[in-house]
Amino acid sequence: RNTRDSSSRTVALRQNYMNALRVVSAASLIPRNALRAVCRPTTARRVSRVFRTSKQISGPSARSFTLKLGSSQGRPLTTTPRATAEMAQSPTAASASEFIEQFNTDYARIHEAYENHFWSTKMNLQGNSTDALTKSFNELEQFLGNQTALATTRTLLADDSVTKPQKTILAQFEKTLLCYIVESADAKAVRESAVGKENAMNSSRNKLALTYTESDGAVTDATPTVLRTKIRSSPSESVRKSCWEATRQVGPFLLANGFPEIIAERNRFARTLGFVDFYDMKVTQAEGFSKKTCFEMLDGLETATKPLLDAALTKLEQEKGADSLKPWNLSYALSGELTKLTDPYFPFENAPEVWGRSFSAMGISYKGTTMRLDLCDRVGKYPNGFCHWPVAPHVSQDGTWNPSRANFTSLATPDEIGSGNTALTTLMHEGGHAAHFANIQMGSPLFSQERAPFSVSLAETQSMFLDSLCGDAAWLGRYARDRSNAPVPWELLQRSIVEKHPYSVFQLRGMLAVPYFEKALYEMDEQELTAENIQKVADEIEIKIQGGLGARPLLSVPHITSDESSCYYHGYVFAEMAVHQTREYFLHKYDGVIVDNEKIGPELLESYWKEGSGEPGFLKMVQNLTGKPLSHDAWVGSLGKGVEELLTDEKVEYDKAVEAKQNKNAIDLGMRALFVHGDVTIADSADEPNGYLGACATFKQWVNKEWPKTVKA
């Protein structure tokens, strides 16, 4: 390159070198100045020859080729499809459109394959395969870890001819790809090993047989959901204790089936990427701030609510005795009898219609979504509600709307006391997730897929805001009705407020315990990751944060075992902050009216939903809507509100709700609903003459048949 020879051969070689340099630096992550240090005219000839050849390739063989910068210098470069290299040379708006559309198509296909396997294993469907799940997960991560796609994205971002909307999409590509690119082969192997062990462990967990002892001595099989329900509602302390002890078996089972090794491998993987540990990686990728910042915010809430916890524990012991503080008695002491008394007003078979009416009245629509709902508990089913999207919605480059397809599950046991209320709240929660993601109207499914860089806090704010309505007298007066259509009596709501409001801090502290446990877990030295140490840490965190062993043992929380939902629970805490701040804003703006307010849905759409995981991000979205930075003030303020003041306010709202004309309008949620139970399809709104309401009626008949106790007397 430094020769003074001006022969045509040398000029040609120099030009060859420069052309190759432009192409390679655009189609790889190697900086151009680094290439100058390793490239020589002889290398340039080889580089140029490879790219000339690549332009002649078509069909499947064009999907991948490798370019080596000499045997001892540089590293292999792999690119995908042929258009990538061509666009890297002279990107235009047209080539950006082609790249975006192809990337979206490929991502949608691979993402859907993974989500289909995720659903089949979590629902324990016939033919499900953890090996297929692991393989599809690795393929998805490999696609999102493509360095050539990142290089092409950056090249297009730097080109002035690419349009602003396209650059918004490309910026999202860049943000997402940076969450998954792993250059080290060893790190990839560790990652794949951890995922394989996790899937094997969770598959075994699905088959874990749990039992409890009835008051008459009979040993009974139960799912985790049934155990939790009985801890809250059984009048027999021996039954409650037996159920709690059964939930304590989950932790030792996980610890004996690979969980410590999974923790170690997750940490090894995160540290190869430069993070402090796995928790730091997860929160940074999803929320955009570090673990340190995350826990500074959580520490502020923990400190602000510790006095409220101490006061609540003292009050409960004084009112109901020291035994009420035992982990199997705590939930029952707060709501056991109330759960039984209010249960008739939450018949599960009516829950889908109630959910549909409530959301429809708030102006919420699902923009053409197809939703699969598996709502009832059964042996082998994943023990937690969730909503995932095999098809994440987006707008194509030609303006075509691609609606979402959602898989939605809850864990109802329709004839168990308390199950109807829990399942309805889950419907409102997961239905909130589904509404949020169905309405993300951006130019790529990367804005509307639930994994990083999607903010956990943003996602949970939507679902928790909507399920919070289930605690409002304004909502209960309209929608909590028994099988004869009688509303829940005010006396029960009054009693609920008196008996439960002073102890609302227990729920907050229970939420806080999970992120503090996971923080401690991932900060343990690898040699300390023994079953005994992990169980000890879990118990210590429960005692420190909750004031005693928890009614739901930390090691039984399903989120902590899954790569996707581990180091996630802080999102619920931040979301609850945002929920209280958002409610405060809406109540002030709309004169105290949120329930059945048709303006709420459109405002959520404009302020929280449309941009998905794009800009401006969770914290800015909350500030833009409410006019204040996110803080715990509204939440702590609601906990500190006096019982008498709360009773006065809620009685006014209850009376208005009961006197209002009952919502019997047609339900138009803009979606197709399929009610399923495992492999069985119960009802499909597309086949029902009365659409969604017809599907609800068919589902209700099925529930009545499978659980005869639910039939109206």
PEURTA-V643527 format. One line per field, one symbol per residue. psi: psi as a letter, one per 40 degrees, with the letter a starting at -180 (. if undefined). A space follows every 10 residues. Layout:
psi: ???
//
This chain:
psi: deiehfiddd dddddddddd ddddddeaeh idddddddii dddddddddd ddddeeiiad eedhihhhgi deiaiihhii iddddddddg iidddddddd dddddddddd dddddddddd ddefiheihd dddddddddd dddefhdddd dddddddehe ehiddddddd dddddddeee hhdhdddddd dddddddddd ddddddehhh iihideehhh iiiddddddd ddehehdddd dddddddedd dddddefedd dddddddddd ddeeidaddd dddddddeii ddddeddddd ddddeddddd ddddddddde iddeeidedd ddddeddddd dedeefhdee dddddddddd defhiefeih hhhgeiiihe ihfiiihigd hhiihideeh hhiihihhia fhgdehhedd dddddddddd ddddddddeh gieieeeeie ihfhhddddd ddddddedde ehddddddeg iaeeehihid dddddddddd deeddddddd dddddddddd deehideegi dddddddddd dddddeeihi dhhdeehdde dhddeifddd dddddddddd dddddddddf fehdhfheed dddddddddd ebeaieiddd dddddeeiih ieddddddde hidddddddd dddddddddi hihfiihgef ihhhhigbeh hdihddehdf bddddddddd ddddddgdee hh.
//
